[in-house]
């Protein structure tokens, strides 16, 4: 079978197309023909050495993928040949709260990922995908969608009338917009592109802010909320944007800390103290969350937003496109 492998993390050029024998499933395992994968910022960071302490090379990258079960090993009960499935991000986190060391079973990080024609994993490491979704749509779910679901629904307990602040137009932020609207919440969305802000409006954002022309976007958020702030901030910037997020959140609200795109910065916790607000770290979610999210998406006919689909032979180009920041929604690779 064909697959991509990273032997040394020195940039996108480190992504090498190679071949290995097609694996066979053992007891409790299934062989899946991968049909599509999708990229996350984490995959780009892996190529560049940003996760050097967390991964062991060589590595098949990419956590997110969907396909068909083509063979089952002895004792398999949950799945059968022909089932359409997506792999869960953290193979060991099936239900319940997070646990120490769970990252060691993450696809494309702790263990080999999905950027291959075939993968073998334990049957409990997959979920069935909604019938109405394409393989590309389903491939966008394991990381970005489950992360947003965990933040807003599981940890945030979002309710109608809440206000949610999203940042940018990557996968996590777009899913957060979709889930917030699904729950009857009001969304304030930010981007540096007026064209992208127009699309966010079309998707249901009540207010949009260009953070390039309005660098004090936190003050703009406070103005839009009558000085109260938002119930939820879907924080993808990390330390570089966290002080503004802490200013924009309301008393008793939650800053869902998900990404690190904006780099380093100084953090003064006093703002959270006086607001009795909290920062909640989010590292994707469990299989149980994934399955609940799929049911909700199917009931509301929610479709993931895909910007572009690249052929398998152009995986490097897909990574470069993600790196450019030009995308709106998810970047996929058809296998």
C-alpha positions as CSV (number, residue, x, y, z in Angstrom):
1,X,0.0,0.0,0.0
2,X,1.0,3.6,-0.5
3,X,1.4,6.0,2.5
4,X,3.1,9.2,3.6
5,X,5.8,9.0,6.2
6,X,7.8,11.6,8.2
7,X,11.3,10.4,9.2
8,X,12.7,13.7,10.2
9,X,10.7,16.9,11.0
10,X,12.3,19.5,8.8
11,X,9.3,21.1,7.1
12,X,6.7,20.1,4.6
13,X,9.4,18.5,2.4
14,X,9.8,15.9,5.1
15,X,6.6,14.3,4.0
16,X,7.6,11.4,1.9
17,X,5.4,9.1,-0.3
18,X,6.5,5.5,0.3
19,X,5.1,1.9,0.4
20,X,4.6,-0.8,3.0
21,X,2.9,-4.2,2.9
22,X,-0.9,-3.8,3.5
23,X,-1.5,-4.7,7.2
24,X,-3.8,-7.5,8.3
25,X,-6.1,-7.2,11.3
26,X,-5.5,-9.2,14.4
27,X,-7.9,-10.1,17.2
28,X,-10.3,-7.2,17.9
29,X,-8.9,-5.2,15.0
30,X,-10.3,-4.1,11.7
31,X,-8.7,-3.2,8.4
32,X,-10.0,0.1,6.9
33,X,-9.6,1.3,3.3
34,X,-9.0,5.1,3.9
35,X,-11.1,7.2,1.5
36,X,-10.3,10.7,2.7
37,X,-8.3,12.5,5.4
38,X,-8.3,16.1,6.6
39,X,-5.6,18.3,7.9
40,X,-5.2,20.2,11.2
41,X,-2.7,22.8,12.4
42,X,-1.2,20.0,14.5
43,X,-0.2,18.1,11.3
44,X,1.7,21.1,10.0
45,X,3.4,21.5,13.4
46,X,4.5,17.9,13.3
47,X,6.3,18.4,9.9
48,X,8.1,21.4,11.3
49,X,9.3,19.7,14.5
50,X,6.9,21.5,16.8
51,X,5.8,18.3,18.4
52,X,9.3,16.7,18.7
53,X,8.8,15.8,22.4
54,X,5.5,14.2,21.8
55,X,6.1,11.9,18.8
56,X,8.5,9.2,17.8
57,X,9.7,9.2,14.2
58,X,9.3,7.7,11.7
59,X,5.6,8.4,11.7
60,X,2.6,8.2,9.4
61,X,1.0,11.6,10.0
62,X,-2.6,12.9,10.1
63,X,-5.2,12.1,12.8
64,X,-8.3,12.6,10.8
65,X,-9.6,10.1,8.3
66,X,-12.7,8.1,7.1
67,X,-13.2,5.0,5.0
68,X,-14.7,1.5,4.7
69,X,-14.1,-1.6,6.8
70,X,-12.7,-4.2,4.4
71,X,-11.7,-7.0,6.8
72,X,-12.3,-7.8,10.4
73,X,-10.1,-9.8,12.8
74,X,-11.2,-12.5,15.2
75,X,-13.6,-11.4,17.9
76,X,-14.8,-8.2,16.3
77,X,-18.4,-7.4,17.3
78,X,-19.0,-3.7,16.9
79,X,-18.2,-3.4,13.2
80,X,-18.6,-5.4,10.0
81,X,-17.2,-5.4,6.5
82,X,-18.7,-2.5,4.5
83,X,-19.3,-0.2,7.5
84,X,-18.4,3.4,6.8
85,X,-16.3,4.7,9.7
86,X,-14.0,7.5,11.0
87,X,-11.2,6.9,13.4
88,X,-11.3,8.7,16.8
89,X,-8.4,11.1,17.5
90,X,-7.3,9.5,20.9
91,X,-7.6,5.8,20.4
92,X,-7.6,5.1,24.2
93,X,-10.2,7.7,25.2
94,X,-13.5,5.9,24.7
95,X,-15.7,7.6,27.4
96,X,-15.5,9.4,30.7
97,X,-13.2,12.2,31.7
98,X,-9.7,12.8,30.2
99,X,-6.8,11.0,31.8
100,X,-3.1,11.4,32.2
101,X,-1.1,10.1,29.2
102,X,-4.0,9.8,26.8
103,X,-2.1,11.7,24.2
104,X,0.2,8.7,23.7
105,X,-2.7,7.0,21.8
106,X,-3.4,9.9,19.5
107,X,-3.3,9.2,15.8
108,X,-0.6,10.9,13.8
109,X,1.2,11.8,17.1
110,X,1.5,9.1,19.7
111,X,0.9,6.3,17.1
112,X,0.8,6.1,13.3
113,X,-2.0,8.2,11.6
114,X,-4.3,8.0,8.7
115,X,-2.4,9.3,5.6
116,X,-2.2,5.9,4.1
117,X,-4.3,3.7,1.8
118,X,-5.1,1.2,4.6
119,X,-5.0,1.3,8.4
120,X,-5.4,-1.3,11.0
121,X,-6.8,-0.2,14.4
122,X,-8.8,-1.8,17.2
123,X,-12.5,-1.8,16.4
124,X,-13.3,0.4,19.4
125,X,-11.1,3.1,17.8
126,X,-13.7,3.9,15.1
127,X,-17.2,5.4,15.0
128,X,-19.7,4.9,12.2
129,X,-20.2,8.0,10.2
130,X,-23.6,9.6,9.3
131,X,-25.1,8.2,6.1
132,X,-25.7,11.6,4.6
133,X,-22.0,12.7,4.8
134,X,-19.4,12.1,2.1
135,X,-16.1,10.6,3.1
136,X,-14.4,14.0,2.9
137,X,-17.0,15.5,5.2
138,X,-16.7,12.7,7.7
139,X,-12.9,13.0,7.6
140,X,-13.1,16.5,9.0
141,X,-14.8,15.4,12.2
142,X,-12.4,13.6,14.5
143,X,-10.3,16.5,15.7
144,X,-11.8,19.9,14.9
145,X,-15.5,19.0,15.2
146,X,-15.1,16.9,18.4
147,X,-12.9,19.6,19.9
148,X,-15.6,22.3,19.3
149,X,-18.3,19.9,20.6
150,X,-16.4,19.1,23.8
151,X,-15.8,22.8,24.4
152,X,-19.2,24.2,23.8
153,X,-21.6,21.3,24.6
154,X,-19.8,19.0,27.0
155,X,-17.7,21.4,29.1
156,X,-19.5,24.7,28.2
157,X,-23.1,23.3,28.5
158,X,-24.1,25.9,25.9
159,X,-27.8,27.0,26.0
160,X,-30.1,29.1,23.8
161,X,-29.3,32.8,24.2
162,X,-25.7,32.3,25.1
163,X,-23.1,34.4,23.2
164,X,-20.1,32.8,21.6
165,X,-16.9,34.4,20.3
166,X,-15.0,32.6,17.6
167,X,-11.6,33.3,16.1
168,X,-10.8,33.0,12.4
169,X,-12.1,30.6,9.8
170,X,-10.3,27.3,10.5
171,X,-12.0,24.0,11.2
172,X,-12.5,24.4,15.0
173,X,-14.0,27.9,14.6
174,X,-16.3,27.0,11.8
175,X,-17.6,24.0,13.7
176,X,-18.0,26.2,16.8
177,X,-20.2,28.6,14.7
178,X,-22.3,25.7,13.4
179,X,-22.8,24.1,16.9
180,X,-23.5,27.5,18.5
181,X,-26.2,28.3,16.0
182,X,-27.6,24.7,16.3
183,X,-28.1,25.4,20.0
184,X,-29.7,28.8,19.5
185,X,-26.7,30.9,20.6
186,X,-25.5,34.2,19.2
187,X,-22.1,34.2,17.6
188,X,-19.6,37.0,17.3
189,X,-16.9,36.0,14.8
190,X,-13.5,37.5,14.0
191,X,-11.2,37.3,10.9
192,X,-8.6,39.5,9.2
193,X,-10.4,39.1,5.9
194,X,-13.6,41.1,5.0
195,X,-14.4,38.4,2.4
196,X,-14.3,35.7,5.0
197,X,-16.3,37.8,7.4
198,X,-19.0,38.1,4.8
199,X,-19.1,34.3,4.6
200,X,-19.3,34.0,8.4
201,X,-22.3,36.4,8.3
202,X,-23.9,34.2,5.7
203,X,-23.4,31.2,8.0
204,X,-25.3,32.9,10.8
205,X,-22.8,35.0,12.7
206,X,-24.7,37.8,14.3
207,X,-21.7,40.2,14.4
208,X,-18.3,40.1,12.7
209,X,-15.1,41.9,13.6
210,X,-12.0,42.4,11.4
211,X,-9.2,42.1,14.0
212,X,-6.7,43.6,11.6
213,X,-8.6,46.9,11.2
214,X,-9.7,46.7,14.9
215,X,-6.8,45.4,16.9
216,X,-8.7,46.1,20.1
217,X,-11.3,43.5,19.1
218,X,-11.9,42.7,22.7
219,X,-13.3,46.2,23.3
220,X,-15.5,45.8,20.2
221,X,-16.9,42.5,21.7
222,X,-17.7,44.4,24.9
223,X,-19.5,47.1,23.0
224,X,-21.5,44.5,21.1
225,X,-22.6,42.9,24.4
226,X,-23.4,46.0,26.3
227,X,-20.3,45.8,28.3
228,X,-21.1,42.3,29.6
229,X,-18.8,40.1,27.5
230,X,-19.5,36.7,26.0
231,X,-20.5,33.5,27.7
232,X,-17.9,31.4,25.6
233,X,-14.7,32.3,23.9
234,X,-13.4,29.6,21.5
235,X,-9.7,30.5,22.0
236,X,-7.4,29.2,19.3
237,X,-4.6,31.8,19.6
238,X,-3.1,30.8,22.9
239,X,-1.0,33.2,25.0
240,X,-0.8,35.7,22.1
241,X,-4.6,36.4,22.2
242,X,-5.5,35.1,25.7
243,X,-5.4,38.5,27.5
244,X,-8.0,39.9,25.0
245,X,-10.1,36.8,25.3
246,X,-10.0,37.1,29.1
247,X,-11.2,40.7,28.7
248,X,-14.0,39.8,26.3
249,X,-15.5,37.0,28.4
250,X,-18.3,37.8,30.8
251,X,-18.5,37.2,34.6
252,X,-18.8,33.5,35.1
253,X,-18.0,32.8,31.5
254,X,-15.6,30.3,30.0
255,X,-12.5,30.7,27.8
256,X,-12.1,27.4,26.0
257,X,-8.3,27.1,25.4
258,X,-7.8,25.1,22.3
259,X,-5.0,26.4,20.1
260,X,-1.6,28.2,20.2
261,X,-1.7,29.9,16.8
262,X,-0.8,33.4,18.1
263,X,2.4,32.5,19.9
264,X,3.6,33.6,23.3
265,X,2.5,36.5,25.6
266,X,2.2,37.6,29.2
267,X,-0.8,36.4,31.2
268,X,-2.3,38.3,34.1
269,X,-4.9,36.1,35.9
270,X,-6.5,39.0,37.9
271,X,-9.1,39.6,35.2
272,X,-10.4,36.1,35.6
273,X,-10.3,36.3,39.4
274,X,-12.6,39.4,39.6
275,X,-15.0,37.9,37.0
276,X,-15.0,34.4,38.5
277,X,-14.5,33.3,34.9
278,X,-12.4,30.2,34.0
279,X,-10.1,28.9,31.4
280,X,-10.8,25.4,30.3
281,X,-8.2,23.4,28.4
282,X,-9.6,21.3,25.6
283,X,-7.8,18.4,24.0
284,X,-10.3,17.0,21.4
285,X,-12.7,14.5,23.1
286,X,-13.7,10.9,23.6
287,X,-15.5,8.4,21.3
288,X,-18.6,8.9,23.4
289,X,-18.6,12.6,22.6
290,X,-17.9,11.8,18.9
291,X,-20.9,9.5,18.7
292,X,-23.2,12.0,20.5
293,X,-22.0,14.8,18.1
294,X,-22.7,12.7,15.1
295,X,-26.3,12.1,16.2
296,X,-26.8,15.8,16.8
297,X,-25.3,16.7,13.4
298,X,-27.5,14.1,11.6
299,X,-30.7,15.3,13.4
300,X,-29.9,18.9,12.3
301,X,-28.5,18.1,8.8
302,X,-25.2,19.9,9.6
303,X,-22.6,19.6,6.9
304,X,-18.9,20.3,7.5
305,X,-17.5,23.2,5.6
306,X,-14.7,22.0,3.2
307,X,-12.5,24.5,1.4
308,X,-10.5,22.3,-0.9
309,X,-9.9,18.6,-1.6
310,X,-6.4,17.6,-2.9
311,X,-5.6,14.3,-4.5
312,X,-3.4,11.9,-2.5
313,X,-0.4,12.6,-4.8
314,X,-0.6,16.3,-3.8
315,X,-0.5,15.9,-0.1
316,X,2.4,18.4,0.2
317,X,0.4,20.9,-1.7
318,X,-2.5,20.4,0.8
319,X,-0.1,21.1,3.7
320,X,1.2,24.3,1.9
321,X,-2.3,25.5,1.4
322,X,-3.2,25.0,5.0
323,X,0.0,26.8,5.9
324,X,-1.0,29.8,3.7
325,X,-4.0,30.5,5.9
326,X,-6.2,31.1,2.8
327,X,-8.6,28.3,3.7
328,X,-12.2,28.8,5.0
329,X,-13.1,25.6,6.8
330,X,-11.3,22.3,6.3
331,X,-8.6,21.2,3.9
332,X,-9.0,17.5,2.8
333,X,-6.9,14.9,1.0
334,X,-8.8,12.2,-1.1
335,X,-7.0,8.9,-0.7
